[in-house]
């Protein structure tokens, strides 16, 4: 079990977006949180999308979901 969860992914995304104006790609998040289940990464992405809304622009995370 990882010490990380979806909330850490969400926080990382918010911090990265605030600092750079760019949304990190799912592939970057999977590397950054390699010990976390991909489903948890996807939940963090979904939380970020919910909070930030579609107006933020950036990456289409659905294009990076695993089959």
C-alpha positions as YAML, in Angstrom:
chain: A
units: angstrom
residues:
- id: 1
  name: UNK
  ca: [0.00, 0.00, 0.00]
- id: 2
  name: UNK
  ca: [1.30, 3.41, -0.98]
- id: 3
  name: UNK
  ca: [1.59, 6.39, 1.34]
- id: 4
  name: UNK
  ca: [0.16, 8.45, -1.53]
- id: 5
  name: UNK
  ca: [-3.43, 8.68, -2.70]
- id: 6
  name: UNK
  ca: [-5.52, 10.56, -5.26]
- id: 7
  name: UNK
  ca: [-5.43, 13.72, -3.15]
- id: 8
  name: UNK
  ca: [-1.64, 13.90, -3.51]
- id: 9
  name: UNK
  ca: [-2.01, 13.64, -7.28]
- id: 10
  name: UNK
  ca: [-4.60, 16.43, -7.23]
- id: 11
  name: UNK
  ca: [-2.37, 18.64, -5.08]
- id: 12
  name: UNK
  ca: [0.64, 17.99, -7.32]
- id: 13
  name: UNK
  ca: [-1.43, 18.95, -10.36]
- id: 14
  name: UNK
  ca: [-2.73, 22.16, -8.75]
- id: 15
  name: UNK
  ca: [0.76, 23.19, -7.62]
- id: 16
  name: UNK
  ca: [2.26, 22.42, -11.04]
- id: 17
  name: UNK
  ca: [-0.52, 24.33, -12.80]
- id: 18
  name: UNK
  ca: [-0.16, 27.34, -10.50]
- id: 19
  name: UNK
  ca: [3.61, 27.43, -10.99]
- id: 20
  name: UNK
  ca: [3.77, 26.80, -14.74]
- id: 21
  name: UNK
  ca: [0.30, 27.42, -16.20]
- id: 22
  name: UNK
  ca: [0.48, 23.92, -17.67]
- id: 23
  name: UNK
  ca: [-1.44, 20.79, -16.74]
- id: 24
  name: UNK
  ca: [0.88, 17.81, -16.24]
- id: 25
  name: UNK
  ca: [0.21, 14.92, -18.58]
- id: 26
  name: UNK
  ca: [-0.99, 11.59, -17.23]
- id: 27
  name: UNK
  ca: [2.27, 9.94, -18.27]
- id: 28
  name: UNK
  ca: [4.19, 12.40, -16.07]
- id: 29
  name: UNK
  ca: [1.84, 11.70, -13.17]
- id: 30
  name: UNK
  ca: [2.29, 7.94, -13.59]
- id: 31
  name: UNK
  ca: [6.06, 8.37, -13.32]
- id: 32
  name: UNK
  ca: [5.83, 10.82, -10.41]
- id: 33
  name: UNK
  ca: [3.47, 8.47, -8.54]
- id: 34
  name: UNK
  ca: [4.86, 5.16, -9.78]
- id: 35
  name: UNK
  ca: [4.02, 3.34, -6.54]
- id: 36
  name: UNK
  ca: [0.37, 4.42, -6.75]
- id: 37
  name: UNK
  ca: [-2.30, 2.41, -8.57]
- id: 38
  name: UNK
  ca: [-3.18, 4.02, -11.93]
- id: 39
  name: UNK
  ca: [-6.82, 4.18, -10.79]
- id: 40
  name: UNK
  ca: [-5.76, 6.49, -7.96]
- id: 41
  name: UNK
  ca: [-3.88, 8.67, -10.44]
- id: 42
  name: UNK
  ca: [-7.03, 8.84, -12.58]
- id: 43
  name: UNK
  ca: [-9.08, 9.81, -9.52]
- id: 44
  name: UNK
  ca: [-6.65, 12.64, -8.79]
- id: 45
  name: UNK
  ca: [-6.95, 13.81, -12.39]
- id: 46
  name: UNK
  ca: [-10.74, 13.67, -12.14]
- id: 47
  name: UNK
  ca: [-10.67, 15.71, -8.92]
- id: 48
  name: UNK
  ca: [-8.43, 18.30, -10.59]
- id: 49
  name: UNK
  ca: [-10.77, 18.47, -13.60]
- id: 50
  name: UNK
  ca: [-13.79, 18.84, -11.30]
- id: 51
  name: UNK
  ca: [-12.21, 21.70, -9.36]
- id: 52
  name: UNK
  ca: [-10.58, 23.48, -12.30]
- id: 53
  name: UNK
  ca: [-13.34, 22.84, -14.84]
- id: 54
  name: UNK
  ca: [-12.93, 22.69, -18.60]
- id: 55
  name: UNK
  ca: [-11.96, 26.36, -18.89]
- id: 56
  name: UNK
  ca: [-8.36, 25.56, -17.90]
- id: 57
  name: UNK
  ca: [-7.40, 24.15, -21.33]
- id: 58
  name: UNK
  ca: [-4.40, 21.86, -21.49]
- id: 59
  name: UNK
  ca: [-4.17, 18.12, -21.83]
- id: 60
  name: UNK
  ca: [-6.96, 15.71, -22.70]
- id: 61
  name: UNK
  ca: [-6.29, 13.16, -19.96]
- id: 62
  name: UNK
  ca: [-8.73, 10.68, -21.49]
- id: 63
  name: UNK
  ca: [-6.30, 10.19, -24.35]
- id: 64
  name: UNK
  ca: [-3.83, 8.66, -21.87]
- id: 65
  name: UNK
  ca: [-6.09, 6.20, -20.06]
- id: 66
  name: UNK
  ca: [-4.93, 2.63, -20.16]
- id: 67
  name: UNK
  ca: [-7.02, 0.06, -21.96]
...
